[in-house]
Amino acid sequence: MRIVFMGTPEFSVRALDALVAAGHEICAVYSQPPRPAGRGKALRASPVQMRAEALGLEVRHPVSLKDAGAQAEFAALEADIAVVVAYGLLLPQAVLDAPARGCLNIHASLLPRWRGAAPIHRAIMAGDAETGICIMQMEAGLDTGPVLRRASVAIGETETTGALHDRLAALGAAQIVEVLAGLDGLRAEVQPEEGVSYAAKIDKAEARIDWARPAVEVDRLIRGLSPFPGAWCEAGGARLKLLGSGLAEGSGAAGEVLEGFRVACGQGAVEITRAQRPGKAAQDVEAFLAGFVLPARLD
């Protein structure tokens, strides 16, 4: 097929590679414009733009698709279909209607659960036992379109958003290739009205750990916000990011360090398995504790 690919973050790259490997013609790649990044705030292209350029594909990054000129340029591509993966802009109806067979979206949840911006984070933070990938026909609503294919995976007891992100990116890439190959034989299913939930964008204010919460909630927060933005606490005035954890035996005052890097919560305790100090790389717990002395209590 002649495809317009629309995506921005690392999650989208696997799907782009899979479509190219499957022999589809990528007539253009749309991605968010380069953004300031790093200490020097130099402009940095998105992961999708960098990969597309390495593949020799045309990249476009309009600030908006609302104006008639951008919509006309999109329509002039005369694509069979558009594949959209975490692009970052809402598509106006004129864009949705331009490809001959519409626009398909790869969404990282089992719709209608976790529509919106942060479905992987929210699934872990909520304690969901499973999640997955849906290939959806796009319409004007936020992730409301009918679903052509869904594939589920179990969420591991100690799995982080980073690990689940990688698994779902690979699953989504495989599923979109299969969907395009069998598109004529697929029937889209309208999403049920029951079970709708929304995965709001992660607010950094959510990231501070409240040790008075039950251990199960603290553990989900740590894993759900790893690697970004990273759940954090204070240890003797130092701000620590906690990036891996599991439930553990033990009890004590909330925030009390019990043994090693086991920390008491309002109910139960968590075992920290990965952490990061300011200005340092993230480390597994053994290496971290070799270079840092924990106080008796974390705040």
N, C-alpha and C positions, 0 to 999 in steps of 0.2 A: 504494500500500500504506500501511497504518498502521504506522509505524516508530518504534521507540525508537532514538535515536542515542546512542552511548556513545563519548566521546573527550575528550581533554584538551589536547594541545599544538597548535602551529600546523599541524603536519602533517595534523591531522584536520579543519581548518576547510574545506579545499577540498571534501572529501567531503560535509560538511554542506550547504554552498552548492549543490553539484550535486544533491543529493537534493531540496532545496527547489525548485530551478529546474525539476526534472523533474516536479514536481507531486505528490510524495508527501506524505502527512500525517505530520508529525513530532509524535507525541503527547507526547513528553517527551525532554529531553536530559539525560543523565547525564555528569557531569564531576567531576574531582578537586576537593576543597574549595579555596577560596582559601588561598594560602600567603604567609608573610612574604617580602617582596622589597625590594630596594633598600637604600640606606644606612639609611633610617628603619625598615626592617623592617615597613612597613605591609602589611596583607593585600592580595594582588592576585589577582583572579579569573583563571582559566585563559583562554587564547585562545578555546577552544571556548565557555566560558560567556559571555564578552564578545560573541562573534558571535551566539550563540543569543539572548541578551537583546536585541540589536539587531534581530533578526528577529522578536521578540515571542514566542519559544518558552519554554515552561516548563522551568526548569533545576532539577535535583536533584543534590546532591553528598553522598551518604551517605559516612561514613568507612569503612563496611564493608557488604558485601551478605550477610554470613554469618548475620545474625539473622533470625528468622522474620518480624518486622515489616517489614523492608526488602524481603524477598522477596515478601511479600503485597502491598505497595504496587506492586512491579514487575509482578506478575501481574495486578493489577487494571487495568492499562492496556489489557489485552486486545489487544496488538499482533499484527500479522501476522508481523512479523520484527524482529529487532534488528540494527543495523549497528554494529560495534565497530571503532574505529580508534585504537590507542594510548591506550586508556582508562586503564590503570595499575593496575587491580585484577583479580585472578583471579575469574572468574564461577563461583559454586557451581552444582551440577547443577540445582538448583531454578530458578535464573535462566536457565540454558541451555535448560531445557525449557519455560519459560513462554510465549514467543511461539509462535503456531500453526505457523510454519515455521522455528523455531529462531533461531540467531544466526550471522551472517556476520561474518567478520573480514577487514579489509584489511591485509595484511602486506607489508612492504617488503623482500622477498627472494624468491628462487626456491626455495621449500621443496622438500626438507627442509634445504637449506643456510641457515644463519643463522636458526635459531629463536631467539626470545628478544628481549632489550630493545634491542639496539643494532645492528640488521642493516646499516644504511647505513654507519655508522662502520667496522664490521668488514669489510665487503666491500672498501672502499678500502684499509684497513690491510693486508689480506691480499693485495692486488694482483689481485683478481678482474677478469676482462675484461668481465664483464657481471653484471647483477643484474636486478631487476624487481619486479613486484607479483603477489601471489597473493590471490585471493578464496577464502577457506576456510570451510567449515562448522565451527563451533566445537564442541569436545568438551572433556572435563575436562583432558586433557594440555596441556603447553605447546606451542602451535602445531603440534599433531600431527594436526589434523583433515583430512578429505579436501578436495581442491582442486577448485573449480568452474571457475576461470579463472586462467590465468597469462599475463603479458605481460612480455617481456624488453626491456632496453635495454643498450646498450654503455656502459661507464664510460670517460669521457674521460681522456686521459693526464695532464692537469693538473687534473682535476675535483676539487673539494672536497666534503666531506659536505654543506655548505650548498647548493651548486648541485645536487647529486644529490637531496637532500631535496626541493627544489622541483619537480624534474622528476617524481619518483615520487609526490609528493602530487597533482599534476595527473593523472598516469596512473591512480592509484588511484581518484580521483573519477570519471573517465570510465568506468573498468572496472566500478565498482559500479552505476552507472546502467544499463549494458548488461546486466549480470548479472541485475538485478532485472527488467528488461524481458523477458528471455528465460528466466526461472528455470525454467519448466515443462519446457523443452526441454533443460536442461543435466544432465549426468551427472557426479557428483563422482568424482574419481579418488583412490584411497587413496595416500598418500605412500609412496614406496619406502623400504625399510629402509636401503639403502645411501646414503651421501652426507650423512648427518645431521651438522650442526655447530651449535654454540651461540654466539650473539652476546651474551656477557656484558656487563652494564652497564659503561660506561667508568669506570675508577678513575682519579682524578686523579694517582695515583702513576705512571701510564703516560705522562703528558704530558711529562715532562722528556726532552729530546733527548739521546741518547748519540751524539756525533759519531764515535765509534769504530765504529759500525755501518756497513754498506755504504750508499752513497748511495740506492739503490733503497728500502731500508727506512726511512731517514730521510725521504725524500720522501713515502712512503705515510703515515707517521705524521703529518707536518705537514698533509697534505691531509685525512687521515681525521679529525683532531681539529679541523678548521676548520669553523665558527667557535667551537664549544664542545666541550670546555673550553679548547682552544687549546694546541698544543705549545709548549714554552717552553725558553729557555736563558738564561744570564747573559752580559752584555756589560759588562765593566768594573764589575761590581756592580749593574747595572740588569737587571731581569728583563724579557726581551722575549718577547712572544708572536709566533710565526711562523705566518702564516695562509694563505700561498700559496707554492707552490714548483714546481720542475721539475728534471729531471736535467740536468746540465751537464758540459762538458768541464773537466778540470783535476785536479790532485792536489796533496797536501801533507800536513802533519801534521793529524791529526784536530782539527777545530774552527778551523783556520787560515782567516782571511778572505783570499781570493785576489785578487779584483778586484770592485769594486762591492759587491754582496751575494752573491757566490759563495763558498761555504764548502766546504772539503775535508772528506771523511768517511773512514772506514776504507778504503773502496774508492770511488773516484770523487768527485764533488762534486754539490752541489745549488745551484740559483739561487733565492734567496728573492725572491718577487714581491709579497708583502704582509706587513706587520708592524705591531706595536702596542707602544708604550711604556706604562708604568704611568700611569694617569690620563689617557691620551690616546686619541683615536679611532684605529681601525685605518686605515692608509694604504697606498697603493700604493708600491712601492719608491722611485720617484723623489722623491716628497714626503717619505717617511720619511728618506731619506739627506740631504735638504736641511736637515733639522733635528736630525740626530743623527750624531755621528762614531763609527764602529765601531772597536773596538779591533782589534789584530792577530789576536786569537784569541777565540773564543767558548767558554764553558764550559757 
